[in-house]
Amino acid sequence: MTETLPMSPTQAPATDPAPAAPVASPTVLRRTLRDSGYALTAFVIALPAFVLVVVTLALGVGLSVVVAGVAVVALATQVARAVAALERVRLRSLQGRTAPTPDYLRAEPGAGVVRRVLTPLRDPQSWLDVLWAVLGLATSVVASALALVWWLAALGGLSYWFWSQFIPYDPDDNVTVASLIGLGEGRGPERWLMLGIGVFAVLTLPLAVRLAAVVHASLATVLLSSRAELQGEVRRVADSRDAAHLAEADSLRRLERDLHDGPQQRLVRLTMDLGRARKQLADDPQRAGETIDEALRQARETVDELRSLSRGIAPPLLVDRGLAVALEEMLSRSPVPVEAVVEVPESLPPQVETAVYFVVSEALTNVAKHSAAATARVEVTTLAEEIQVRVADDGIGGAHPAKGHGLAGLQQRLVGVEGRLEVVSPEGGPTVLTAHVPYVGGR
């Protein structure tokens, strides 16, 4: 077994060992057309949306002295919600943004009509949708006007030589834009000027329509999807906490079972042997000595088993001397020959060290029990934002978290520290297990 165990906190650049297939970026032409379509249609959608929402909202406020007014205000929020849903579709299709839809507040099943009507009024996202319907008109004017001006300048400038011949021309009154800026009089200088404007507009059109689209899309993203991203983060943290609690509960149940089946049974037998030896001391000292020797053997085995169980709670070497030393000691006890490369900083957050240690421990246990492998390789490396653990073996394959063998519990433990597990194990092998444990250097 060969090992490399440098303790330097130097970190490699952030790379993913198995990056997902990159999404092809749209070409300049396609991006320009999408941005143009998004910006030019912004005002067409925003104006009727503004009118519908504002008029409905104003009507509801005016009627607020009666019960019907509240219902009309609620109707305004529903109209705004429909407009927001349409805008999210536009963001995804024309701007390539994720634009997630937030979780709207809903009335409980079986709630009455009044509660169902009032529930949208208590939802912050409903009022963000209303705000978008109002403010979106302003950004739509800017976006549509900017895109329209640039397209007109590009098309009009490039085609001026053609359609200018249909414009009446009076040689006695030949004041043109070209003549006003000193480029000369007549149709010739005017056509060259317009051609230059058209060429400039064409060259800058991608930037102009991109700016127009970003102005409108940025406000839409903030008002319509930022809360969804926050909700997703809250759910992720809650899932991580629940997974940590489940992993801890599972570990405690397993520890209780192991204590009951192992050390507890040995201690019961030790108690019985010592009691028997006490009775034998007077009548058969030799037999009592043999019984005591057996009790001593049981005590040593019990101590060894308790030490083994303690490693599953908090390995002493991991606590006292750090992850690298604890991994080195664990790898030396592996029944399967292991080639290892371990490159970790001297100091890591305790939860990261514990997660990495148990990933390697559980993976090697599975290799020894189920893979029929002749050799294995363990790589523990530090990237910019995570500790990556890669365990490969040349066994029979077929491993999967859904099948058990400890991988499901290992996956749950990783979720508890916001990590993730990847298993590639085709039938016939080899098996490659990769765990990603989030870690911010220097924390």
C-alpha positions as CSV (number, residue, x, y, z in Angstrom):
1,M,0.0,0.0,0.0
2,T,1.5,3.4,-1.0
3,E,0.3,6.6,0.6
4,T,0.9,10.2,0.1
5,L,-0.1,12.3,3.1
6,P,1.0,16.0,2.7
7,M,-0.5,18.2,5.4
8,S,-0.2,21.5,3.4
9,P,-3.4,23.5,3.2
10,T,-2.7,24.4,-0.4
11,Q,-5.7,23.7,-2.5
12,A,-6.1,22.8,-6.1
13,P,-8.4,24.8,-8.4
14,A,-12.0,24.0,-8.2
15,T,-12.8,21.2,-10.7
16,D,-15.4,18.6,-10.8
17,P,-14.2,15.0,-11.4
18,A,-17.3,14.2,-13.4
19,P,-18.7,17.4,-14.8
20,A,-22.1,17.4,-16.3
21,A,-22.3,17.8,-20.0
22,P,-22.2,21.6,-20.7
23,V,-25.2,23.2,-22.2
24,A,-24.3,24.7,-25.6
25,S,-24.4,28.5,-25.6
26,P,-26.6,30.1,-28.2
27,T,-24.9,31.6,-31.2
28,V,-24.7,35.4,-31.5
29,L,-27.5,35.5,-34.0
30,R,-29.8,33.3,-32.0
31,R,-29.1,35.2,-28.8
32,T,-29.8,38.5,-30.6
33,L,-33.1,37.2,-32.0
34,R,-34.1,36.0,-28.6
35,D,-33.2,39.2,-26.8
36,S,-35.0,41.2,-29.6
37,G,-38.1,39.1,-29.3
38,Y,-38.1,39.4,-25.5
39,A,-37.5,43.2,-25.5
40,L,-39.8,44.1,-28.3
41,T,-42.8,42.1,-26.9
42,A,-42.2,43.4,-23.3
43,F,-44.3,46.5,-23.7
44,V,-47.0,44.7,-25.6
45,I,-47.5,42.4,-22.6
46,A,-46.7,44.9,-19.9
47,L,-49.2,47.6,-21.0
48,P,-52.4,45.4,-20.8
49,A,-51.1,43.7,-17.7
50,F,-50.6,47.1,-16.0
51,V,-54.0,48.3,-17.0
52,L,-55.8,45.1,-15.8
53,V,-54.0,44.9,-12.5
54,V,-54.1,48.6,-11.6
55,V,-57.7,49.1,-12.7
56,T,-58.8,46.0,-10.8
57,L,-56.8,46.9,-7.8
58,A,-58.1,50.5,-7.8
59,L,-61.7,49.2,-8.1
60,G,-61.2,46.8,-5.2
61,V,-59.7,49.6,-3.0
62,G,-62.6,51.8,-4.0
63,L,-65.1,49.1,-3.0
64,S,-63.2,48.2,0.2
65,V,-66.0,49.6,2.3
66,V,-68.0,46.6,1.3
67,V,-67.2,43.0,1.3
68,A,-67.1,42.8,-2.5
69,G,-64.1,45.1,-2.5
70,V,-61.9,42.6,-0.8
71,A,-62.8,40.0,-3.4
72,V,-61.9,42.4,-6.2
73,V,-58.5,43.1,-4.6
74,A,-57.9,39.3,-4.4
75,L,-58.9,39.1,-8.1
76,A,-56.2,41.7,-8.9
77,T,-53.6,39.5,-7.2
78,Q,-54.8,36.5,-9.3
79,V,-54.5,38.6,-12.5
80,A,-50.9,39.6,-11.4
81,R,-50.1,36.0,-10.7
82,A,-51.1,35.0,-14.2
83,V,-49.0,37.8,-15.6
84,A,-46.1,36.7,-13.4
85,A,-46.4,33.1,-14.6
86,L,-46.3,34.3,-18.3
87,E,-43.2,36.3,-17.6
88,R,-41.4,33.3,-16.0
89,V,-42.2,31.3,-19.1
90,R,-40.6,34.2,-21.2
91,L,-37.6,34.3,-18.9
92,R,-37.0,30.5,-19.4
93,S,-37.6,30.3,-23.1
94,L,-36.2,33.6,-24.4
95,Q,-33.5,34.4,-21.7
96,G,-32.4,31.0,-20.7
97,R,-32.9,31.7,-17.0
98,T,-34.1,29.2,-14.5
99,A,-36.9,31.4,-13.2
100,P,-38.3,29.1,-10.6
101,T,-41.9,29.5,-9.4
102,P,-42.3,30.3,-5.7
103,D,-44.6,28.3,-3.4
104,Y,-47.7,30.4,-3.1
105,L,-49.6,30.4,0.1
106,R,-52.7,28.2,-0.2
107,A,-55.8,27.7,2.0
108,E,-56.0,24.5,3.9
109,P,-58.1,21.7,2.3
110,G,-61.7,22.1,3.2
111,A,-61.4,25.9,4.0
112,G,-64.4,28.1,3.5
113,V,-64.9,30.5,0.6
114,V,-63.9,33.5,2.7
115,R,-60.6,32.0,3.8
116,R,-59.8,30.9,0.2
117,V,-60.5,34.5,-1.0
118,L,-58.4,36.1,1.7
119,T,-55.4,33.7,1.6
120,P,-53.7,35.3,-1.5
121,L,-53.8,38.7,0.3
122,R,-51.6,37.2,3.0
123,D,-49.0,35.9,0.6
124,P,-46.0,38.2,0.1
125,Q,-45.4,36.8,-3.4
126,S,-48.9,37.9,-4.5
127,W,-47.9,41.5,-3.8
128,L,-44.5,41.0,-5.5
129,D,-46.5,39.9,-8.5
130,V,-48.6,43.1,-8.3
131,L,-45.5,45.2,-7.9
132,W,-44.0,43.6,-11.0
133,A,-47.2,44.4,-13.0
134,V,-46.7,48.0,-12.0
135,L,-43.0,48.5,-12.3
136,G,-42.6,46.2,-15.3
137,L,-44.3,48.8,-17.4
138,A,-41.5,51.2,-16.9
139,T,-38.7,48.7,-17.7
140,S,-40.7,47.4,-20.7
141,V,-40.8,50.9,-22.1
142,V,-37.1,51.2,-21.9
143,A,-36.4,47.7,-23.2
144,S,-38.9,47.9,-26.1
145,A,-37.8,51.5,-27.1
146,L,-34.1,50.6,-27.1
147,A,-34.6,47.5,-29.1
148,L,-37.0,49.2,-31.6
149,V,-34.7,52.2,-32.2
150,W,-31.7,49.9,-32.9
151,W,-33.6,47.7,-35.2
152,L,-35.0,50.7,-37.1
153,A,-31.6,52.2,-37.3
154,A,-30.0,49.0,-38.6
155,L,-32.7,48.2,-41.2
156,G,-33.4,51.8,-42.2
157,G,-29.8,52.7,-42.5
158,L,-28.8,49.7,-44.6
159,S,-31.8,50.1,-46.9
160,Y,-31.9,53.9,-47.2
161,W,-30.2,53.7,-50.7
162,F,-33.3,51.9,-51.9
163,W,-36.3,53.6,-50.4
164,S,-34.8,57.1,-50.5
165,Q,-35.5,57.2,-54.2
166,F,-39.2,57.3,-53.5
167,I,-38.8,60.4,-51.3
168,P,-39.4,63.7,-53.2
169,Y,-36.2,65.6,-53.7
170,D,-36.0,69.4,-54.4
171,P,-32.6,70.5,-55.6
172,D,-33.4,74.1,-54.5
173,D,-34.2,73.0,-51.0
174,N,-31.7,70.2,-50.3
175,V,-31.2,70.5,-46.6
176,T,-30.3,67.1,-45.3
177,V,-28.7,65.6,-42.2
178,A,-25.4,65.2,-44.1
179,S,-25.4,68.8,-45.2
180,L,-26.2,70.0,-41.7
181,I,-23.1,68.3,-40.2
182,G,-20.9,69.3,-43.1
183,L,-20.6,66.1,-45.1
184,G,-21.9,67.7,-48.3
185,E,-25.1,68.3,-50.1
186,G,-27.3,66.0,-52.2
187,R,-28.4,62.5,-52.0
188,G,-25.0,60.9,-52.2
189,P,-23.6,62.1,-48.9
190,E,-26.9,61.4,-47.2
191,R,-26.9,57.8,-48.4
192,W,-23.4,57.3,-47.2
193,L,-24.2,58.8,-43.8
194,M,-27.3,56.5,-43.4
195,L,-25.2,53.5,-44.6
196,G,-22.7,54.3,-41.9
197,I,-25.4,54.6,-39.3
198,G,-26.9,51.3,-40.4
199,V,-23.5,49.5,-40.3
200,F,-22.9,50.9,-36.8
201,A,-26.4,49.8,-35.6
202,V,-25.9,46.3,-37.0
203,L,-22.5,45.9,-35.3
204,T,-23.8,47.1,-32.0
205,L,-27.3,45.5,-32.2
206,P,-26.4,42.4,-30.2
207,L,-25.1,44.6,-27.3
208,A,-28.0,47.0,-27.5
209,V,-30.8,44.3,-27.4
210,R,-28.9,42.4,-24.8
211,L,-28.9,45.5,-22.6
212,A,-32.6,46.0,-23.3
213,A,-33.4,42.5,-22.3
214,V,-31.2,42.5,-19.2
215,V,-32.9,45.7,-18.0
216,H,-36.3,44.1,-18.1
217,A,-35.4,40.5,-17.2
218,S,-33.3,41.5,-14.1
219,L,-36.2,43.2,-12.4
220,A,-38.5,40.3,-13.3
221,T,-36.1,37.8,-11.8
222,V,-35.7,39.7,-8.6
223,L,-39.5,40.2,-8.1
224,L,-40.8,36.9,-9.5
225,S,-38.1,34.3,-8.7
226,S,-35.8,35.4,-5.9
227,R,-38.2,34.3,-3.3
228,A,-38.4,30.9,-4.9
229,E,-34.6,30.6,-4.6
230,L,-34.8,31.5,-0.9
231,Q,-37.5,29.0,-0.4
232,G,-35.4,26.3,-2.1
233,E,-32.4,27.2,0.1
234,V,-34.6,26.9,3.2
235,R,-35.9,23.5,2.1
236,R,-32.4,22.4,1.3
237,V,-31.2,23.3,4.8
238,A,-34.3,21.7,6.4
239,D,-33.7,18.5,4.4
240,S,-30.0,18.5,5.4
241,R,-31.0,18.9,9.1
242,D,-33.5,16.2,8.9
243,A,-31.0,13.9,7.2
244,A,-28.5,14.6,9.9
245,H,-31.0,13.7,12.6
246,L,-32.0,10.5,10.8
247,A,-28.4,9.5,10.4
248,E,-27.7,10.2,14.0
249,A,-30.7,8.2,15.1
250,D,-29.7,5.3,12.8
251,S,-26.2,5.4,14.3
252,L,-27.6,5.3,17.8
253,R,-29.9,2.4,17.0
254,R,-27.0,0.5,15.4
255,L,-24.8,1.2,18.3
256,E,-27.4,0.0,20.8
257,R,-27.9,-3.2,18.8
258,D,-24.1,-3.8,18.6
259,L,-23.7,-3.2,22.3
260,H,-26.6,-5.6,23.1
261,D,-25.4,-8.3,20.8
262,G,-21.7,-7.9,21.6
263,P,-20.2,-6.4,24.8
264,Q,-23.4,-6.8,26.8
265,Q,-23.5,-10.6,26.2
266,R,-19.8,-11.0,26.9
267,L,-20.2,-9.0,30.2
268,V,-23.1,-11.3,31.2
269,R,-21.0,-14.4,30.6
270,L,-18.1,-12.8,32.4
271,T,-20.3,-12.2,35.4
272,M,-21.4,-15.8,35.4
273,D,-17.9,-17.1,35.0
274,L,-16.6,-15.1,37.9
275,G,-19.5,-16.3,40.1
276,R,-18.7,-19.9,39.2
277,A,-15.0,-19.4,39.8
278,R,-15.8,-18.0,43.3
279,K,-17.8,-21.1,44.2
280,Q,-15.0,-23.4,42.8
281,L,-12.2,-21.7,44.8
282,A,-12.7,-23.8,47.9
283,D,-13.5,-27.2,46.3
284,D,-11.5,-27.1,43.0
285,P,-8.9,-24.3,42.8
286,Q,-7.5,-25.6,39.5
287,R,-10.9,-25.6,37.9
288,A,-11.4,-22.1,39.3
289,G,-8.1,-20.9,37.8
290,E,-9.2,-22.2,34.4
291,T,-12.5,-20.4,34.8
292,I,-10.8,-17.1,35.7
293,D,-8.4,-17.5,32.7
294,E,-11.5,-17.8,30.5
295,A,-13.0,-14.8,32.1
296,L,-9.9,-12.8,31.5
297,R,-10.0,-13.7,27.8
298,Q,-13.7,-12.6,27.7
299,A,-12.7,-9.3,29.3
300,R,-9.9,-8.7,26.7
301,E,-12.3,-9.5,23.8
302,T,-14.9,-7.2,25.4
303,V,-12.4,-4.3,25.6
304,D,-11.4,-4.9,21.9
305,E,-15.0,-4.9,20.8
306,L,-15.7,-1.7,22.8
307,R,-12.7,-0.1,21.2
308,S,-14.0,-1.1,17.8
309,L,-17.4,0.3,18.6
310,S,-15.9,3.5,19.8
311,R,-14.3,4.0,16.4
312,G,-17.8,4.2,15.0
313,I,-18.7,7.0,17.3
314,A,-15.6,9.2,17.4
315,P,-12.3,7.5,16.4
316,P,-9.7,8.6,19.0
317,L,-7.1,9.3,16.3
318,L,-9.5,11.4,14.4
319,V,-10.2,13.5,17.4
320,D,-6.6,13.7,18.7
321,R,-4.5,13.8,15.5
322,G,-6.7,14.7,12.6
323,L,-8.2,13.2,9.5
324,A,-5.0,12.2,7.7
325,V,-3.6,10.1,10.6
326,A,-7.0,8.5,11.2
327,L,-7.3,7.5,7.6
328,E,-3.8,6.1,7.5
329,E,-4.5,3.9,10.5
330,M,-7.8,2.8,9.0
331,L,-6.3,1.9,5.6
332,S,-3.6,-0.1,7.3
333,R,-6.3,-2.4,8.8
334,S,-8.1,-2.9,5.5
335,P,-8.4,-6.6,4.6
336,V,-8.3,-5.6,0.9
337,P,-4.9,-4.1,-0.3
338,V,-5.4,-0.4,-0.7
339,E,-3.5,2.2,-2.7
340,A,-4.2,5.6,-1.2
341,V,-3.6,9.2,-2.0
342,V,-4.7,11.5,0.9
343,E,-4.2,15.3,0.5
344,V,-6.1,17.3,3.1
345,P,-5.3,20.4,5.2
346,E,-4.2,20.0,8.8
347,S,-7.3,21.6,10.1
348,L,-10.9,20.9,8.9
349,P,-14.3,21.5,10.5
350,P,-15.1,18.5,12.7
351,Q,-18.3,17.6,10.8
352,V,-16.3,17.5,7.5
353,E,-13.6,15.3,9.1
354,T,-16.2,12.9,10.5
355,A,-18.1,12.7,7.2
356,V,-15.0,12.0,5.2
357,Y,-13.7,9.4,7.7
358,F,-17.0,7.5,7.7
359,V,-17.3,7.7,3.9
360,V,-13.9,5.9,3.5
361,S,-14.7,3.5,6.3
362,E,-18.1,2.5,5.0
363,A,-16.8,2.2,1.4
364,L,-14.0,-0.1,2.4
365,T,-16.3,-2.2,4.5
366,N,-18.5,-2.7,1.5
367,V,-15.5,-3.5,-0.7
368,A,-14.4,-6.2,1.8
369,K,-17.9,-7.7,2.3
370,H,-19.6,-7.5,-1.1
371,S,-17.3,-6.7,-4.0
372,A,-14.9,-9.7,-4.1
373,A,-12.2,-7.2,-5.1
374,A,-8.5,-7.9,-5.1
375,T,-7.4,-4.3,-4.8
376,A,-8.9,-0.9,-4.1
377,R,-7.8,2.7,-4.4
378,V,-8.7,5.6,-2.1
379,E,-8.2,9.2,-3.1
380,V,-9.1,12.1,-0.7
381,T,-8.4,15.5,-2.2
382,T,-9.1,19.0,-1.3
383,L,-10.7,21.3,-3.9
384,A,-11.6,24.9,-3.6
385,E,-15.0,24.3,-2.1
386,E,-15.2,20.7,-1.1
387,I,-13.4,17.6,0.0
388,Q,-13.7,14.9,-2.7
389,V,-13.5,11.2,-1.7
390,R,-13.1,8.6,-4.5
391,V,-13.0,4.9,-3.7
392,A,-12.6,2.5,-6.6
393,D,-12.3,-1.3,-6.6
394,D,-11.9,-4.0,-9.2
395,G,-14.7,-6.2,-7.8
396,I,-17.9,-7.6,-9.3
397,G,-19.8,-4.3,-9.3
398,G,-23.6,-4.0,-9.0
399,A,-23.5,-1.7,-6.0
400,H,-26.4,0.8,-5.7
401,P,-27.6,2.9,-2.7
402,A,-31.1,1.5,-3.2
403,K,-29.8,-2.0,-2.5
404,G,-28.6,-1.1,1.0
405,H,-25.2,-2.5,1.9
406,G,-24.6,0.7,3.9
407,L,-24.7,3.0,0.9
408,A,-28.2,4.3,1.7
409,G,-27.1,5.3,5.2
410,L,-23.9,6.8,3.8
411,Q,-25.9,8.9,1.3
412,Q,-28.1,10.0,4.2
413,R,-25.0,11.0,6.3
414,L,-23.7,13.1,3.4
415,V,-27.0,14.8,3.0
416,G,-26.7,15.8,6.6
417,V,-23.5,17.8,5.8
418,E,-25.0,19.1,2.5
419,G,-22.8,16.7,0.5
420,R,-23.7,14.2,-2.3
421,L,-22.8,10.7,-3.3
422,E,-22.2,9.3,-6.8
423,V,-22.0,5.6,-7.4
424,V,-20.9,4.1,-10.7
425,S,-21.0,0.3,-10.5
426,P,-22.0,-1.7,-13.6
427,E,-22.5,-5.4,-13.3
428,G,-19.0,-7.0,-13.6
429,G,-17.3,-3.9,-12.1
430,P,-15.4,-1.9,-11.5
431,T,-17.1,0.2,-8.8
432,V,-16.3,3.9,-8.3
433,L,-17.8,5.7,-5.3
434,T,-17.4,9.5,-5.3
435,A,-18.4,11.6,-2.3
436,H,-18.4,15.4,-2.3
437,V,-18.3,17.1,1.1
438,P,-18.7,20.9,1.0
439,Y,-15.8,22.7,2.5
440,V,-14.7,26.4,2.3
441,G,-10.9,26.7,2.5
442,G,-9.7,28.6,5.5
443,R,-13.0,28.4,7.4
